[in-house]
């Protein structure tokens, strides 16, 4: 007979025959609980999971063996290097690190060699992007191990991953935006979400917190969660028209079916469904931020002007969104063409 466990928690026997206890809830990464169910340490882990962190707050270092990868990870989570990261970045790092910790947390840090790391990364050839992400975190952890005296060298230094080229999230085209708008007309929550994302150029983590209290005579006041930048985004006429049809009965513009504010992950999952309804499985919320940046570049806005709206800090960050636009413009200039001219009538 299975023992009673808290909500979202289940136990199973893994391929090695070891009993594992797992927390799984839609909208956040799964987490393997380490303490014995119902003990104080277990309940601390469980409560941290319920608070929707990517992985629970670190339980005291007394619960892990000294000198192991788990001990190193505990120390890293408590370091200034980790704490100074934006909450969303810490979430992403924890997601990667905890998966690694579940498999290798009992390994001795001092005994890990380069060949061991190459073998671990090599087994992930089927998911090259995930392998590269893990390698980045391992390099960081091993560098931290050197800093705190757990190792004399960083065995991951100079290791190369798969470096699979990717453009990241798909950038919405104008045709895809029109297709979504046809499926979700003004007055729907989905249309409001798209318009907020597209005409503020902000991340979903910032859009879900926007409400009428943030609207001023100058625009919408935004405090970015990731960068802590404080911005004022002018309200575009298209956004003003959609907001005019939005009720003023909640603190945030976007709310769940129960009238609660969305979490960032919850909103992402909900918006994913709205994209699917519009037959746009390749599109996502983040892709609209890229589309908005593309529009600004196509309109001839400078990097400084684009950064003032998106909140990016460097030209390199903006270049990720505008490179394709710049290439097309420069190519046309190379032929001495204006925007209306065509090289041939092949596309007609």
C-alpha positions in Angstrom: 0.0 0.0 0.0 1.4 3.4 -1.0 2.0 5.9 1.8 0.0 9.1 1.8 2.0 12.1 0.4 1.2 15.8 0.1 -0.5 17.2 -3.0 1.7 17.2 -6.2 4.1 14.7 -4.6 4.5 11.1 -5.8 7.0 8.4 -5.3 8.3 5.8 -7.7 11.2 3.3 -8.2 13.8 4.5 -10.7 15.7 2.3 -13.1 18.3 1.5 -10.5 15.6 0.3 -8.1 15.9 3.3 -5.8 12.7 4.9 -4.4 12.4 8.5 -5.5 10.0 11.2 -4.2 9.1 13.8 -6.8 7.2 17.1 -6.8 5.3 17.8 -10.1 3.0 20.7 -10.8 2.1 22.2 -14.2 3.9 25.4 -14.9 7.1 24.8 -12.9 10.0 22.3 -13.2 9.8 19.0 -11.4 11.9 18.5 -8.3 13.1 15.4 -6.6 12.7 15.8 -2.8 15.7 14.7 -0.8 14.4 14.5 2.7 12.3 11.7 4.2 8.5 12.5 3.7 6.8 14.4 6.5 10.0 15.3 8.3 10.7 19.0 9.0 13.3 19.1 6.3 10.9 17.5 3.8 8.2 20.0 4.6 10.7 22.9 4.1 11.5 21.5 0.7 7.7 21.0 -0.1 6.8 24.5 1.0 9.5 25.9 -1.2 8.1 24.0 -4.1 4.6 25.4 -3.5 6.0 28.9 -3.7 6.7 28.1 -7.3 10.5 28.5 -7.3 12.3 26.6 -10.1 13.8 24.5 -7.3 13.2 24.8 -3.6 15.3 27.0 -1.4 18.4 25.2 -0.3 17.9 23.1 2.8 20.8 23.5 5.2 24.2 22.2 4.3 24.1 19.8 7.2 21.9 17.6 5.1 24.5 17.0 2.4 27.9 15.3 2.6 30.9 17.6 2.8 33.0 17.7 -0.4 30.2 16.4 -2.7 28.7 18.2 -5.7 25.6 18.7 -3.5 27.7 20.5 -1.0 29.2 22.7 -3.7 25.8 23.5 -5.1 24.5 24.4 -1.7 27.4 26.8 -1.3 26.9 28.3 -4.7 23.2 29.0 -4.1 24.2 30.9 -1.0 27.0 32.9 -2.7 26.9 36.5 -3.9 27.6 35.2 -7.4 24.2 33.5 -7.5 22.2 35.9 -5.4 23.1 38.9 -7.6 21.5 37.2 -10.6 18.0 38.3 -11.6 15.2 36.0 -10.2 14.3 34.7 -13.6 18.0 33.8 -14.3 18.3 32.1 -10.9 15.3 30.1 -11.8 16.8 29.0 -15.1 20.1 28.1 -13.5 18.4 26.1 -10.7 16.4 24.1 -13.3 19.6 23.0 -15.0 21.7 22.5 -11.9 19.1 20.5 -10.0 18.7 18.0 -12.8 22.5 17.5 -12.7 22.5 17.3 -8.9 19.8 14.6 -8.9 22.2 12.4 -10.9 25.6 13.4 -9.7 25.1 15.2 -6.3 26.9 12.4 -4.4 30.1 12.6 -6.5 33.2 14.0 -4.8 34.1 17.4 -6.3 37.9 16.8 -5.9 37.6 13.5 -7.8 35.9 14.8 -10.9 38.1 14.8 -13.9 37.7 16.3 -17.4 37.0 12.9 -18.9 34.0 12.4 -16.5 32.5 15.8 -17.6 33.1 15.0 -21.3 31.3 11.7 -20.8 28.3 13.4 -19.1 28.0 16.0 -21.9 28.6 13.4 -24.6 25.5 11.4 -23.5 23.4 14.5 -24.2 24.1 14.6 -28.0 20.4 14.2 -28.7 19.7 17.5 -27.0 22.7 19.7 -27.9 21.2 23.0 -26.6 20.6 21.4 -23.2 24.1 20.0 -23.2 25.6 23.4 -23.8 23.5 24.9 -21.1 24.6 22.3 -18.6 28.3 22.7 -19.6 28.0 26.4 -18.9 26.7 25.7 -15.4 29.3 23.1 -14.7 32.1 25.5 -15.7 30.5 28.1 -13.4 30.3 25.6 -10.5 33.8 24.3 -10.9 35.1 27.8 -11.1 33.3 28.5 -7.9 34.8 25.4 -6.4 38.3 26.8 -7.1 37.3 30.1 -5.5 36.2 28.4 -2.2 39.1 25.9 -2.1 37.2 22.7 -3.0 39.5 22.3 -6.0 42.8 23.6 -7.3 41.7 23.7 -10.9 38.6 23.9 -13.1 38.4 20.7 -15.2 35.7 22.2 -17.4 37.7 25.2 -18.4 38.1 25.3 -22.2 35.7 22.4 -22.8 33.6 22.8 -25.9 30.0 21.8 -26.3 28.0 21.1 -29.3 27.5 24.8 -30.1 24.4 24.1 -32.2 23.4 27.3 -33.9 19.9 28.5 -33.1 18.1 31.8 -33.4 16.2 31.1 -30.2 12.5 31.8 -30.0 10.8 32.3 -33.4 10.2 35.9 -34.3 6.6 36.5 -35.3 6.0 37.6 -38.9 3.5 40.3 -39.8 1.3 37.5 -41.4 1.4 35.5 -38.2 0.4 38.6 -36.1 -2.6 39.2 -38.5 -3.6 35.5 -38.2 -3.6 35.7 -34.4 -5.6 38.9 -34.5 -8.2 37.3 -36.9 -8.7 34.4 -34.4 -8.7 36.6 -31.3 -10.6 39.9 -31.9 -10.4 43.0 -29.8 -12.3 42.4 -26.5 -10.8 39.0 -25.9 -8.1 38.3 -23.3 -5.9 36.8 -25.9 -5.9 39.9 -28.1 -5.2 42.1 -25.0 -2.2 39.8 -24.2 -0.8 40.0 -27.7 -1.2 43.8 -27.8 0.5 44.3 -24.5 3.4 42.1 -25.5 3.8 43.6 -28.9 3.3 47.3 -28.1 5.3 47.5 -24.8 8.1 45.1 -26.0 8.4 43.7 -22.5 9.0 40.2 -21.3 6.0 38.1 -20.1 7.3 38.3 -16.5 6.7 42.1 -16.7 3.5 42.1 -18.7 1.7 39.9 -16.2 2.2 42.5 -13.5 1.0 45.5 -15.5 -2.3 47.2 -14.4 -4.2 50.4 -14.5 -2.2 51.7 -11.5 0.9 51.8 -13.7 -0.7 54.0 -16.4 0.4 57.6 -16.2 0.1 60.6 -18.5 3.5 59.7 -20.0 2.7 56.0 -20.6 3.0 52.7 -18.7 5.6 52.6 -15.9 7.5 49.3 -15.9 10.0 47.9 -13.4 11.7 45.0 -15.2 12.1 42.0 -13.0 15.2 40.6 -14.9 17.3 43.8 -15.2 15.6 46.0 -12.5 15.5 48.7 -15.1 12.7 51.3 -14.6 11.1 52.4 -17.9 8.1 54.4 -19.0 6.7 53.1 -22.2 4.5 55.5 -24.3 1.1 54.0 -25.0 0.8 53.3 -28.7 -2.7 54.2 -30.3 -3.3 50.5 -31.0 -2.7 49.6 -27.4 -4.8 52.5 -26.2 -7.7 51.2 -28.3 -7.5 47.7 -26.8 -7.1 49.0 -23.3 -10.2 51.1 -23.8 -12.1 47.9 -24.1 -10.5 46.4 -20.9 -12.4 46.4 -17.6 -10.9 48.2 -14.6 -12.0 45.6 -12.0 -8.6 43.9 -11.4 -5.2 45.1 -10.3 -3.6 43.6 -13.4 -4.8 43.8 -17.0 -4.4 40.1 -17.5 -6.1 37.7 -15.0 -6.8 34.0 -14.9 -10.3 32.4 -15.3 -10.6 32.7 -11.5 -9.7 36.4 -11.5 -6.2 36.0 -10.2 -3.0 37.5 -11.6 -1.0 35.2 -13.8 2.4 33.8 -12.8 4.9 34.2 -15.6 5.0 30.4 -16.3 1.2 30.1 -16.0 0.8 32.9 -18.5 3.3 31.4 -20.9 1.3 28.1 -20.9 -2.0 29.9 -21.3 -0.7 32.0 -24.2 0.8 28.9 -25.8 -2.8 27.5 -26.0 -4.1 30.7 -27.6 -1.3 30.4 -30.2 -2.3 26.9 -30.9 -6.0 28.0 -31.3 -4.8 30.3 -34.0 -2.8 27.5 -35.7 0.5 29.1 -34.8 2.4 26.3 -32.9 5.7 27.9 -33.8 4.9 31.2 -32.0 5.3 32.2 -28.4 5.1 35.2 -26.0 8.8 35.9 -26.2 8.7 35.9 -30.0 6.5 39.0 -29.8 9.2 40.9 -28.0 11.5 40.0 -30.9 8.9 41.0 -33.4 8.4 44.4 -31.7 12.2 44.9 -31.8 12.2 44.0 -35.4 9.5 46.5 -36.2 11.4 49.2 -34.5 14.5 48.4 -36.5 12.6 48.3 -39.7 11.2 51.7 -38.9 14.8 53.0 -38.8 15.0 53.5 -35.0 18.5 53.7 -33.6 19.9 51.2 -31.1 19.7 53.8 -28.4 16.0 54.4 -29.1 15.3 50.6 -29.2 17.1 50.1 -25.9 15.0 52.9 -24.3 11.9 50.9 -25.0 13.1 47.3 -24.6 15.3 47.9 -21.6 18.3 46.2 -23.1 21.7 47.4 -21.7 24.0 46.8 -24.7 24.0 47.1 -28.4 24.9 43.5 -28.7 21.7 42.5 -27.0 19.7 44.6 -29.5 21.7 43.2 -32.4 20.3 39.8 -31.7 16.9 41.1 -32.7 17.8 43.5 -35.5 20.6 41.7 -37.4 18.3 40.4 -40.1 16.8 43.8 -40.6 20.2 45.4 -40.9 21.4 42.8 -43.4 18.4 43.5 -45.7 18.8 47.2 -45.4 22.5 47.2 -46.1 22.1 44.8 -49.0 19.6 47.1 -50.6 21.9 50.1 -50.0 24.7 48.1 -51.7 22.7 48.0 -54.9 21.7 51.7 -54.5 18.0 50.8 -54.0 15.4 52.4 -52.0 12.7 50.5 -50.1 10.2 50.5 -53.0 12.6 49.1 -55.7 13.0 45.4 -56.5 15.9 43.6 -58.0 13.6 41.8 -60.4 10.0 41.0 -60.9 10.4 37.3 -59.9 8.3 37.7 -56.8 5.5 39.3 -58.7 
